Amino acid sequence: MLNSILNPASTALLVLGLVGFVQADIQRGLTTDFSNWLNQNGYGTYKFERTDLDGGAYGGKSSSDEKITHNPVIFFHGNSDIAVGTSSWTWQHGFTQSIEYFLSQGYTKAELYITTWGPGNELMSSQNYHSQEYLTFLRKFTEAVLAYTNATKINIVGHSMGVTLGRRVIKGGDVKATFFPYNLGPSLADKVDTFIGIAGANLGLVSCQYVGSMLPTCNSMNGFYPGSAANSGLSTFLQELNDDKTKEGDHVFAMFSTQDDLIMYGDLVFGQFTSLWPTVDDSHKFETSQYTHINMRDLTKDLQYQLITQHSFSTAEKPSETFLQ
C-alpha cells in the first residue's frame, strides 16, 4: 500500500473489499530450476526466493528444457504487499488473483514472475520509499528473468508503489534523488512489450503534503511528496522520473479509480490525475465504489491480460483530463 499508515480506517475498508477472495493453490515459490539458475549465475545473494515470507515469490520453469511460448510477465507489487501472499483475510496477497487468471488463460509458471521487495509488513509501510536497495533488487530480478527465459520481450505490471519503482527500473540510468547518486544500468525499455501501471502515485500523494518528511515514504527526495502547487516542489525522484521521456515499453497503459481509498481526492493532485504520467498511450478510469486501491489490483486481472495480449482497452471510458505537461 502507498499510505495506509496515513489513513488507518482504510485497513478496514480493504478487508471488507476482500470478501469472497479464495486462496488459490498456485504452487507458490520459485521453481528449483530457477533457484538453481539464480545461484549459478550470480544472483544468489539477492535471495529472490523470499523464503522468509509465505508466498514470497513465484515463477520459473519446471526443467531447463521447458518451452516458453508467451512473453514473460513480471509483476511489481505495492508498498508492504507480499508477492503471492497466503492470507485469506488481509489484503497482502499480491498478484495472486492475476497469476491465477493468467494461468487459466494458458500461461505457465515459466512465464509469470514476481518477488517480494521490502519487508512485507504493513506496520512498516511508512518507512518504505524509492530506495537504492529496492530499485537495485527489482532491477536485478528483471534482468535475471530476461536472461533466464532468454526472452526478447517481457511485460511488466505494477500496482501502487510498484508503478513508480517499475518505471525507474525500466528506464535505468542515473538516479540522483539520493545523497549518493548511482546508476541502474542501460534502459530496458526496448525489451518491454507492455507496461501497465495500476493506481500509482506518479505525482505524489496529497496526504504526504500534510506530514512531509516526518514519514520516509513521504519525503521530498525519493518519497511521494507532491509539492506545494502543480509542477512545483514534487519529490526529486518523481520529478526526474516524469521528466525522463523514455517510454516504458512499446505499449504503455494506466488504470486508476476516482474511488481509490488510499490515494483519495478522486486520484487528483493539484488538478491532475496522479495515476497518469507523460508517456502513457492509453488509460482507463474507474468510478464505482468497488474499485478501491487494493481492488484495482485484483478486479482488473482480466484487463491486465487483455492489455498484454491485445494492447487495447476495448470499450474503456477515457479520462476527462489527461496528464498536463
C-alpha positions in Angstrom: 0.0 0.0 0.0 1.1 3.6 -0.6 -0.1 5.2 2.6 -2.3 3.1 4.8 -0.4 4.3 7.7 -1.8 7.8 6.9 -5.4 6.5 6.9 -5.8 3.7 9.4 -9.5 3.4 8.7 -8.6 2.3 5.2 -7.4 -1.1 6.5 -11.0 -2.0 7.5 -12.2 -0.9 4.1 -9.6 -3.1 2.4 -10.6 -6.1 4.4 -14.2 -5.6 3.5 -13.2 -5.3 -0.1 -11.6 -8.7 0.1 -14.7 -10.6 1.0 -15.0 -13.6 -1.4 -11.3 -14.0 -2.0 -10.4 -17.7 -2.0 -6.7 -18.5 -1.5 -5.5 -20.1 -4.7 -3.3 -23.2 -5.0 -0.8 -21.9 -7.5 2.3 -23.7 -6.2 3.9 -20.7 -4.7 7.7 -20.1 -4.7 10.4 -20.2 -7.3 10.9 -23.5 -9.0 14.1 -25.5 -8.3 15.3 -24.9 -11.8 15.0 -21.1 -11.5 16.6 -21.1 -8.0 19.5 -23.2 -9.2 19.9 -20.9 -12.2 20.0 -17.8 -10.0 22.7 -19.3 -7.8 24.8 -20.4 -10.7 24.6 -17.0 -12.4 25.5 -14.6 -9.6 22.0 -13.8 -8.3 22.0 -16.0 -5.2 22.9 -13.2 -2.8 19.7 -11.3 -3.7 17.5 -14.1 -2.2 14.7 -13.6 -4.6 13.0 -16.7 -3.2 12.0 -14.7 -0.1 11.5 -17.9 1.9 11.2 -15.7 5.0 7.6 -14.9 3.8 4.7 -17.2 3.0 4.1 -16.6 -0.7 7.2 -14.5 -1.0 7.9 -15.3 -4.7 6.6 -17.1 -7.8 7.9 -18.2 -11.1 10.3 -20.5 -13.0 10.5 -23.4 -15.4 9.9 -27.0 -14.2 13.1 -28.0 -16.0 15.7 -26.3 -18.2 14.2 -27.6 -21.4 10.6 -26.4 -20.7 9.4 -24.3 -23.7 8.2 -20.7 -23.2 5.5 -19.6 -25.7 4.4 -16.3 -24.2 6.4 -13.2 -23.4 7.1 -13.5 -19.7 5.1 -11.2 -17.3 6.8 -9.7 -14.3 4.6 -8.2 -11.6 5.7 -5.4 -9.2 3.5 -5.3 -6.1 2.8 -2.2 -3.9 4.1 -0.9 -0.6 4.1 -3.6 2.1 2.4 -6.2 -0.1 3.6 -9.8 -0.5 4.2 -11.3 -3.9 1.6 -14.1 -3.7 0.8 -13.9 0.0 -1.3 -16.7 1.5 -3.5 -14.7 3.9 -7.2 -15.1 3.1 -8.3 -12.3 5.5 -5.9 -9.4 4.8 -5.1 -7.5 1.6 -1.5 -8.8 1.4 -1.9 -11.5 -1.3 -0.1 -9.6 -4.0 -0.8 -10.6 -7.6 -2.2 -14.0 -6.7 -5.5 -13.4 -8.5 -3.8 -12.1 -11.6 -1.4 -15.0 -11.7 -4.4 -17.4 -11.3 -6.2 -15.7 -14.1 -3.2 -15.8 -16.5 -2.7 -19.5 -15.7 -6.4 -20.1 -16.6 -5.7 -18.4 -20.0 -2.8 -20.7 -20.9 0.2 -19.1 -19.3 2.5 -21.3 -17.3 4.6 -20.7 -14.2 7.6 -20.4 -16.5 6.0 -17.2 -17.9 4.9 -15.5 -14.7 7.3 -13.9 -12.2 7.2 -11.9 -9.0 9.3 -11.5 -5.9 8.6 -9.5 -2.7 10.5 -6.3 -2.3 10.6 -4.8 1.2 9.7 -6.4 4.5 6.1 -7.3 3.6 5.0 -5.8 6.8 2.1 -3.3 6.8 3.3 -1.7 10.0 6.5 -0.6 8.2 4.7 0.9 5.2 5.6 4.4 6.2 9.3 3.6 6.2 9.4 2.5 2.5 10.5 4.8 -0.3 12.2 4.6 -3.7 15.5 3.5 -2.2 18.6 2.2 -3.9 18.1 -1.1 -2.2 14.6 -1.7 -3.6 15.4 -0.3 -7.1 18.5 -2.4 -7.4 16.7 -5.5 -6.1 13.9 -5.2 -8.7 16.3 -4.3 -11.5 18.4 -7.4 -10.9 15.3 -9.5 -10.7 14.1 -8.2 -14.0 17.5 -8.7 -15.6 17.5 -12.3 -14.2 14.1 -13.1 -15.7 15.2 -11.8 -19.1 18.4 -13.8 -19.1 16.8 -17.0 -17.6 13.9 -17.1 -20.1 16.0 -15.8 -23.0 13.1 -13.7 -23.9 13.4 -10.9 -26.4 10.4 -9.1 -24.8 8.8 -9.1 -21.4 5.7 -7.5 -19.9 5.6 -5.6 -16.6 2.5 -5.0 -14.5 2.9 -2.7 -11.5 0.5 -1.8 -8.7 0.7 1.2 -6.3 4.3 1.9 -5.4 5.3 -0.9 -7.8 4.4 1.5 -10.6 6.9 4.2 -9.8 9.6 1.6 -8.9 8.9 -0.3 -12.1 9.1 2.8 -14.3 12.6 3.6 -12.9 13.7 0.0 -13.1 12.9 0.0 -16.8 14.3 3.5 -17.6 17.5 2.7 -15.8 20.2 5.4 -15.9 21.4 7.8 -13.2 19.3 8.1 -10.0 20.2 11.4 -8.5 17.4 11.6 -5.9 19.7 10.4 -3.1 22.6 11.6 -1.1 24.9 9.2 -3.1 23.8 9.1 -6.8 24.1 5.8 -8.5 23.4 4.2 -11.9 20.9 1.4 -12.6 22.3 0.5 -15.9 21.1 1.0 -19.5 17.4 1.4 -20.3 15.4 -1.9 -20.6 12.6 -0.1 -22.5 13.4 -1.9 -25.8 12.8 -5.2 -24.0 9.4 -4.4 -22.7 6.4 -5.0 -24.9 3.7 -3.8 -22.5 3.9 -1.8 -19.2 0.8 -1.4 -17.1 0.6 0.9 -14.2 -2.3 0.4 -11.7 -3.1 3.1 -9.1 0.4 4.5 -9.0 1.2 7.9 -7.4 3.3 9.4 -10.1 2.6 12.9 -9.0 2.8 12.1 -5.3 0.1 11.9 -2.6 -1.9 14.8 -1.2 -1.7 13.2 2.2 2.1 13.4 2.1 1.8 17.2 1.9 0.5 17.2 5.4 3.2 15.1 7.0 6.2 15.8 4.7 9.5 14.2 5.7 8.1 13.1 9.1 7.5 9.8 7.3 10.1 8.4 5.0 7.5 7.3 2.4 6.5 11.0 2.1 10.0 12.6 1.9 10.7 15.2 -0.7 13.8 13.5 -2.1 12.7 10.0 -3.0 9.3 9.7 -1.5 5.8 10.7 -2.5 5.9 14.4 -1.6 3.5 16.1 -4.0 5.0 19.6 -3.7 3.0 22.8 -3.0 1.5 23.5 -6.4 1.1 21.9 -9.8 4.6 21.1 -11.2 6.3 22.8 -8.2 8.1 21.0 -5.4 7.4 17.4 -6.4 9.8 15.0 -4.8 13.1 14.9 -6.7 12.7 11.2 -7.6 9.2 11.7 -9.1 10.2 14.8 -10.9 13.2 13.1 -12.5 11.1 10.1 -13.3 8.4 12.2 -15.1 11.0 14.4 -16.8 12.6 11.3 -18.3 10.7 10.8 -21.6 12.0 7.3 -22.1 8.8 5.3 -22.8 8.5 2.3 -20.5 7.7 -0.1 -23.3 6.2 -0.5 -26.8 2.7 -0.2 -25.2 2.1 1.8 -22.0 -1.2 1.8 -20.1 -2.5 3.2 -16.9 -5.6 2.3 -14.8 -6.9 4.2 -11.8 -10.0 4.9 -9.8 -11.7 8.1 -8.5 -12.8 5.9 -5.6 -9.3 5.0 -4.5 -9.4 5.0 -0.7 -5.7 5.3 -0.3 -4.7 7.9 -2.9 -8.0 9.6 -2.2 -9.2 13.0 -3.5 -10.5 11.4 -6.7 -6.9 10.5 -7.7 -6.2 14.2 -8.2 -3.1 16.1 -7.1 -3.3 19.8 -7.9 -5.9 19.1 -10.6 -4.0 16.3 -12.3 -4.6 12.5 -12.1 -1.6 11.2 -10.1 -2.0 7.7 -11.6 -1.1 9.1 -15.1 2.3 10.1 -16.4 3.6 11.7 -19.6 4.4 8.5 -21.6 1.1 6.7 -21.2 -0.5 5.6 -24.5 -4.0 5.0 -23.1 -5.7 4.8 -19.8 -8.9 3.7 -18.1 -10.7 5.5 -15.2 -13.0 3.5 -12.9 -15.6 5.5 -11.0 -17.7 3.0 -9.0 -17.2 2.2 -5.3 -15.8 -1.3 -5.6 -12.7 -0.1 -7.3 -10.7 0.7 -4.1 -6.9 0.9 -4.1 -6.4 -2.8 -3.5 -9.4 -4.0 -5.6 -7.8 -2.1 -8.5 -5.1 -4.8 -8.3 -7.5 -7.7 -8.2 -10.6 -6.7 -10.1 -8.6 -5.7 -13.2 -6.9 -9.0 -13.7 -8.8 -9.6 -17.0 -7.9 -6.2 -18.2 -4.3 -6.8 -17.4 -4.4 -9.9 -19.6 -6.3 -8.1 -22.3 -3.8 -5.2 -22.5 -0.9 -7.6 -22.7 -2.5 -9.8 -25.4 -4.5 -7.2 -27.4 -2.9 -3.9 -26.5 -6.3 -2.3 -26.2 -8.9 -1.3 -23.5 -11.7 -2.2 -25.9 -14.7 -0.1 -24.6 -12.7 1.8 -22.0 -14.1 5.1 -20.7 -11.4 7.7 -21.4 -10.4 10.0 -18.6 -11.8 13.5 -19.0 -8.4 15.0 -18.2 -5.0 13.9 -19.5 -1.6 14.5 -17.9 -0.8 18.2 -18.1 2.7 18.8 -19.4 
